Amino acid sequence: MAGTVITPSVLNSLFTAFNFKFQDAFKGVEPTWKKVAMETTSVTTSETYGWLGQVPRFREWIGERAIRALDSFGYTIANRTFENTIGIKREQIEDDQWGLFSPLFAELGRATAIFPDELVYGLLQKGATTKCYDGNNFFDTHAVKDANGNLTGVANCNLTGSGPIWYLFDTKKLVKPVILQKRREFQFVAKTNPNESDAVFLKNEYLYGVDGRLNVGFGLWQTAYASNLPLNRANLRAAINAMVTLPLDYGRPAGIVPDLLVTGASLRQVARDLILSDLLAVDGAPGEAVLSGAVGMMTNTDKNVVDLFWTPYLP
C-alpha cells in the first residue's frame, strides 16, 4: 500500500503545517497574567531590581537640594529555561498518520501561550513563604518609617484563617505585584535530520517542540493584599481599608487604590455574589439597614467596588 516517502521536502512541509497550527492557537489565546504582572526584558542570566522600593517624598525647596539616595535592595530574578517536546515515529509519517497530530500541536500552542499564567499565579500562592525586595516574604509584615523616622510594621495580608486565599490588587500602578521577566521568547523548533538528531538515527523518531527562557518574581508588596479569612463583606472592607490607608516612609500615604479581586475556582461564586449582587444577606456588620419587605437582606453598597477575576491556577 502506498504511503508517504519521507524526504527533506516532506519534513519541511510537516514543520510548516505543525508550526501553523501552533502559531494559530498561540495567537488565539489571551493570557491573564497581565492583570497582575508587569513584563520586563532580560539581557543576561539574571536581572537585579535595585530600584524596587520607595521613592523619596517631596519637600519644599528651601536652600540647596536635599539629596536622598534610593535604597538598593539587590532583588534578583534569575532566568529559567522551559521546554515542551513531542515525538512522532517515522512509521506514523510513512503511514500518513501525521494529520492526526494537528490538534496536538494546536494544544501545544495554547499551552505555551498560557504557561506564564501558571508561573505568575503559582508564585502568588508562595507569597507567604517567598521573599521580595525588602527581605521579607511578599505577604508579610513590612517595615516602614513612621512620621518620626522610627521603624514600624505594616502588613499586606491577613492569613490567620483557614480558608482558600483571595487577593486584592492595585493594578493601575506602573510596577505591578508580580514581575514576568523574559529572556528569550518561546520558539517552535524541530529535530528531523538523522545526521543531527540521535532521536531520528537511534529511535526512528522526529522531534518537535518549543522552548524559551523566562522567570517570575515579586514587584511591589504595597500593591497586593492576601487573606484566607472568609470572603464576605466585612473582611473585604477590612482588606480594602488596609490597602487604602497603607503608609510609606514618614507617614506619607502610599496612594494605593485596590481595583481587582482575584480568587481561585473554589471562591468564584462567592466572589460573584459579593461583588455583583444587588442584595446581600445581613452579616451583622454595622452601617447597613435591612430592606423593608426583604427579611434578612440588605442593599449591597459594595457592588462593583472592585473588578472581579478568578483563575483555575488558584485553589
Long-range contacts (C-beta under 8 A, 24 or more apart in sequence): 3-94, 3-95, 3-96, 4-93, 4-94, 4-95, 4-96, 4-98, 5-94, 6-90, 6-93, 6-94, 10-93, 11-190, 11-192, 11-206, 14-93, 14-98, 14-192, 14-206, 15-190, 15-192, 15-208, 17-102, 18-101, 18-102, 18-105, 18-188, 18-190, 18-208, 19-105, 19-188, 21-102, 21-103, 21-105, 21-106, 21-109, 22-105, 22-106, 22-108, 22-109, 22-112, 22-188, 22-210, 23-109, 23-188, 24-106, 24-109, 25-105, 25-106, 25-107, 25-108, 25-109, 25-110, 25-113, 26-109, 26-110, 26-112, 26-113, 27-113, 28-110, 29-109, 29-110, 29-113, 29-114, 31-113, 31-114, 31-116, 31-117, 32-117, 32-309, 32-311, 33-116, 33-117, 33-119, 33-120, 33-121, 33-178, 33-180, 35-169, 35-171, 35-260, 35-262, 35-309, 36-120, 36-124, 36-167, 36-169, 36-171, 36-176, 36-177, 36-178, 36-224, 36-260, 36-262, 37-116, 37-120, 37-176, 37-177, 37-178, 37-179, 37-180, 37-216, 37-219, 38-174, 38-175, 38-176, 38-178, 38-179, 38-180, 38-219, 39-180, 39-181, 39-182, 40-179, 40-180, 40-181, 40-182, 41-181, 41-182, 42-77, 42-79, 42-181, 42-182, 42-183, 42-213, 42-214, 43-183, 44-183, 45-78, 45-79, 46-76, 46-77, 46-78, 46-79, 47-76, 47-77, 47-181, 48-74, 48-75, 48-76, 49-73, 49-75, 49-76, 49-77, 49-133, 49-179, 49-217, 50-74, 50-75, 52-132, 52-133, 52-175, 52-219, 52-220, 53-133, 53-134, 54-144, 54-248, 54-249, 57-248, 57-249, 57-250, 57-252, 73-133, 73-134, 73-135, 75-132, 75-133, 75-217, 75-218, 77-179, 77-181, 77-215, 77-216, 77-217, 78-215, 79-181, 79-183, 79-213, 79-214, 79-215, 80-213, 80-214, 80-215, 81-211, 81-212, 81-213, 82-115, 82-186, 82-211, 82-212, 82-213, 82-214, 83-209, 83-210, 83-211, 84-108, 84-111, 84-112, 84-209, 84-210, 84-211, 85-207, 85-208, 85-209, 85-210, 86-207, 86-208, 86-209, 87-199, 87-203, 87-205, 87-206, 87-207, 87-208, 88-205, 88-206, 88-207, 88-208, 89-204, 89-205, 89-206, 90-200, 90-204, 90-205, 90-206, 91-204, 93-206, 105-208, 108-210, 112-186, 112-210, 112-212, 115-186, 116-180, 116-214, 116-216, 117-311, 117-313, 118-313, 119-180, 119-214, 119-215, 119-216, 120-178, 120-180, 120-216, 121-311, 121-313, 121-314, 122-313, 123-178, 123-216, 123-217, 123-218, 124-167, 124-177, 124-178, 124-226, 124-314, 125-165, 125-314, 125-315, 127-157, 127-218, 127-224, 127-226, 128-157, 128-159, 128-226, 130-218, 132-217, 132-218, 132-219, 132-221, 133-218, 134-221, 136-221, 138-177, 138-218, 138-221, 138-224, 139-221, 139-224, 139-226, 140-221, 142-221, 144-247, 144-248, 144-249, 145-249, 145-250, 146-247, 146-250, 146-251, 147-250, 147-251, 149-250, 154-246, 154-247, 155-242, 156-221, 156-222, 156-224, 156-225, 156-226, 156-242, 156-243, 156-246, 157-225, 157-226, 157-227, 158-226, 158-227, 158-228, 158-229, 158-235, 158-238, 158-239, 158-242, 159-226, 159-227, 159-228, 160-228, 160-229, 161-227, 161-228, 161-229, 161-230, 162-228, 163-228, 163-229, 163-230, 163-231, 164-228, 164-263, 164-264, 164-266, 164-267, 164-314, 164-315, 165-226, 165-227, 165-228, 165-264, 165-314, 165-315, 166-226, 166-227, 166-228, 166-231, 166-261, 166-262, 166-263, 166-267, 166-271, 167-224, 167-225, 167-226, 167-227, 167-261, 167-262, 167-263, 168-224, 168-225, 168-227, 168-236, 168-239, 168-240, 168-243, 168-258, 168-260, 168-261, 168-262, 168-306, 169-223, 169-224, 169-225, 169-258, 169-259, 169-260, 169-262, 170-222, 170-223, 170-224, 170-243, 170-256, 170-257, 170-258, 170-259, 170-260, 171-223, 171-259, 171-260, 172-257, 172-259, 173-220, 173-223, 173-256, 175-219, 175-220, 175-223, 176-219, 176-220, 176-223, 177-218, 177-219, 177-220, 177-221, 177-223, 177-224, 178-216, 178-217, 178-218, 178-219, 179-216, 179-217, 179-218, 179-219, 180-214, 180-216, 181-214, 181-215, 181-216, 181-217, 182-212, 182-213, 182-214, 183-212, 183-213, 183-214, 184-212, 184-213, 184-214, 185-212, 186-210, 186-211, 186-212, 187-211, 187-212, 222-246, 222-248, 222-254, 222-256, 223-256, 225-258, 231-263, 231-267, 231-270, 231-271, 231-274, 232-274, 232-283, 233-274, 233-280, 233-283, 233-285, 233-300, 233-302, 234-283, 234-284, 234-285, 236-261, 236-274, 236-302, 236-305, 237-285, 237-302, 240-305, 240-306, 258-306, 259-306, 259-307, 260-306, 260-307, 260-308, 260-309, 261-306, 261-307, 261-308, 261-309, 262-309, 262-310, 262-311, 262-314, 263-309, 263-310, 263-314, 264-310, 264-311, 264-312, 264-313, 264-314, 264-315, 265-310, 265-312, 265-314, 265-315, 266-315, 267-310, 268-310, 271-308, 271-310, 272-308, 274-300, 274-302, 275-302, 275-303, 275-304, 275-305, 275-306, 275-308, 276-303, 276-304, 276-308, 277-303, 278-303
